[in-house]
């Protein structure tokens, strides 16, 4: 992303209102990120963020059903989790609501932990590492970015996930360095 110098900023400020409107309309029609930003912050301040959250959840559902490349089911799931995180990152660029980010991370983590725990601890460590990194991100958001009251809401699920990971995949450094509970 380019850094605007003072001269460029002054030139932009001197543009007339209709030119700025044309630029915004053109950018919003070409870039989804720009459209979503304008929608949430200017067009629908009350419900825009929740609509984007629901759209992101729907996109995650599509990703869950999609087939991914991989030699084993663990590798396919690892690739699926990578695509999910990419979509969540797009959401967090637009919305700074950490509670919604935590909900999306927990929503994604329900997929690997709803499967048999025997999938953890296999020779396909990419899967275990991806799950551990998503869980670490969720722990970071819940403990450092959100108010203490949210910790109670997420604590049981996070501790269950941590227990499963430590029991099956503790030989992986990413899992080993996770806390035993929050």
C-alpha positions as CSV (number, residue, x, y, z in Angstrom):
1,X,0.0,0.0,0.0
2,X,1.5,3.4,-1.0
3,X,2.3,5.9,1.6
4,X,0.9,9.3,0.8
5,X,3.2,12.3,1.0
6,X,2.0,15.8,1.9
7,X,1.8,17.0,-1.7
8,X,-0.4,14.1,-2.7
9,X,-2.7,14.6,0.3
10,X,-3.0,18.3,-0.6
11,X,-3.9,17.4,-4.2
12,X,-6.6,14.9,-3.0
13,X,-8.0,17.5,-0.7
14,X,-8.3,20.0,-3.5
15,X,-10.4,17.7,-5.6
16,X,-14.0,18.7,-6.0
17,X,-16.9,16.8,-4.4
18,X,-18.2,15.2,-7.6
19,X,-14.8,13.9,-8.5
20,X,-14.4,12.3,-5.1
21,X,-17.8,10.7,-5.4
22,X,-16.8,9.3,-8.8
23,X,-13.6,7.9,-7.4
24,X,-15.4,6.3,-4.4
25,X,-18.1,4.7,-6.6
26,X,-15.5,3.4,-9.0
27,X,-13.4,1.9,-6.2
28,X,-16.4,0.4,-4.5
29,X,-17.5,-1.3,-7.7
30,X,-14.1,-2.8,-8.3
31,X,-12.9,-3.8,-4.9
32,X,-15.0,-5.8,-2.5
33,X,-12.9,-4.7,0.5
34,X,-13.6,-1.0,-0.3
35,X,-17.3,-1.7,-0.8
36,X,-17.6,-3.6,2.5
37,X,-15.7,-0.8,4.4
38,X,-18.0,1.9,3.0
39,X,-21.1,-0.3,3.7
40,X,-20.1,-0.9,7.3
41,X,-18.8,2.6,8.2
42,X,-21.0,4.9,6.2
43,X,-24.1,3.2,4.6
44,X,-25.4,0.9,7.4
45,X,-23.6,1.6,10.6
46,X,-26.1,-0.3,12.8
47,X,-26.5,-3.6,11.0
48,X,-23.7,-3.6,8.4
49,X,-21.1,-5.3,10.7
50,X,-23.6,-8.1,11.5
51,X,-24.5,-8.6,7.9
52,X,-20.8,-8.9,7.0
53,X,-20.4,-11.4,9.9
54,X,-23.3,-13.5,8.5
55,X,-21.9,-13.3,5.0
56,X,-18.5,-14.4,6.3
57,X,-20.1,-17.3,8.1
58,X,-21.9,-18.3,4.9
59,X,-18.6,-18.1,3.0
60,X,-17.0,-20.4,5.6
61,X,-19.8,-22.9,5.1
62,X,-19.0,-22.9,1.4
63,X,-15.3,-23.5,2.2
64,X,-16.3,-26.3,4.6
65,X,-18.1,-28.2,1.8
66,X,-15.4,-27.6,-0.8
67,X,-12.9,-30.3,-1.6
68,X,-9.3,-29.4,-1.1
69,X,-6.1,-31.1,-2.4
70,X,-4.1,-33.3,-0.2
71,X,-2.9,-36.9,0.1
72,X,-4.8,-37.6,3.3
73,X,-7.9,-36.2,5.0
74,X,-5.6,-34.4,7.5
75,X,-3.8,-32.5,4.7
76,X,-7.1,-31.7,3.0
77,X,-8.5,-30.3,6.3
78,X,-5.3,-28.3,6.8
79,X,-5.7,-26.7,3.4
80,X,-9.4,-26.0,4.3
81,X,-8.4,-24.4,7.5
82,X,-5.9,-22.2,5.7
83,X,-8.7,-21.0,3.4
84,X,-10.9,-20.3,6.4
85,X,-8.3,-18.2,8.0
86,X,-7.8,-16.2,4.8
87,X,-11.5,-15.4,4.8
88,X,-11.5,-14.4,8.5
89,X,-8.5,-12.2,7.8
90,X,-10.5,-10.4,5.1
91,X,-13.3,-9.9,7.7
92,X,-10.9,-8.5,10.3
93,X,-9.4,-6.0,7.8
94,X,-12.8,-4.4,7.6
95,X,-14.3,-5.0,11.0
96,X,-12.4,-4.3,14.2
97,X,-15.0,-6.1,16.3
98,X,-12.9,-8.7,18.2
99,X,-15.9,-10.5,19.6
100,X,-17.1,-11.3,16.1
101,X,-13.6,-12.4,15.2
102,X,-13.5,-14.7,18.2
103,X,-16.9,-16.1,17.2
104,X,-15.6,-16.8,13.6
105,X,-12.5,-18.5,15.0
106,X,-14.5,-20.7,17.3
107,X,-16.9,-21.5,14.4
108,X,-13.9,-22.7,12.4
109,X,-12.5,-24.7,15.3
110,X,-15.7,-26.6,15.7
111,X,-15.0,-28.5,12.4
112,X,-11.7,-30.2,13.4
113,X,-12.8,-30.9,16.9
114,X,-16.1,-32.3,15.8
115,X,-14.2,-35.1,14.0
116,X,-12.5,-38.0,15.8
117,X,-9.6,-37.0,18.1
118,X,-7.6,-39.7,16.5
119,X,-6.9,-37.4,13.5
120,X,-4.6,-35.5,15.8
121,X,-1.1,-36.9,16.5
122,X,-0.7,-38.6,13.1
123,X,2.3,-38.1,10.9
124,X,0.5,-35.3,9.1
125,X,1.6,-32.5,11.5
126,X,0.5,-29.7,9.2
127,X,-3.1,-30.3,10.4
128,X,-2.2,-30.3,14.1
129,X,-0.1,-27.1,13.6
130,X,-2.9,-25.3,11.8
131,X,-5.5,-26.2,14.4
132,X,-3.0,-25.1,17.2
133,X,-2.3,-21.8,15.5
134,X,-6.0,-21.0,15.1
135,X,-6.6,-21.9,18.8
136,X,-3.6,-19.8,19.8
137,X,-5.1,-16.8,17.9
138,X,-8.5,-17.4,19.6
139,X,-6.8,-17.5,23.0
140,X,-5.0,-14.3,22.2
141,X,-8.1,-12.5,21.1
142,X,-10.1,-13.7,24.1
143,X,-7.5,-13.0,26.8
144,X,-5.9,-9.9,25.5
145,X,-8.2,-8.1,23.1
146,X,-11.6,-8.7,24.7
147,X,-13.1,-7.7,28.1
148,X,-12.8,-10.3,30.9
149,X,-16.6,-11.1,30.7
150,X,-16.0,-12.7,27.2
151,X,-13.4,-15.0,28.7
152,X,-16.2,-16.9,30.6
153,X,-18.2,-17.4,27.4
154,X,-15.3,-19.0,25.5
155,X,-13.4,-20.6,28.4
156,X,-15.1,-24.0,28.4
157,X,-14.7,-24.6,24.7
158,X,-11.1,-23.4,24.6
159,X,-10.1,-25.6,27.6
160,X,-11.7,-28.6,26.0
161,X,-9.8,-28.0,22.8
162,X,-6.6,-27.5,24.6
163,X,-7.0,-30.7,26.5
164,X,-7.6,-32.7,23.3
165,X,-4.6,-31.1,21.6
166,X,-2.2,-31.6,24.5
167,X,-3.3,-35.2,24.9
168,X,-2.9,-36.1,21.2
169,X,-0.3,-33.7,19.8
170,X,1.9,-32.5,22.6
171,X,5.1,-33.6,20.7
172,X,4.5,-30.6,18.3
173,X,6.2,-27.4,19.5
174,X,3.2,-25.2,18.6
175,X,0.9,-27.4,20.7
176,X,3.5,-27.8,23.5
177,X,3.8,-24.1,24.0
178,X,0.1,-23.5,24.3
179,X,-1.2,-23.1,27.8
180,X,-2.9,-26.1,29.5
181,X,-6.0,-24.0,30.2
182,X,-7.0,-20.3,30.3
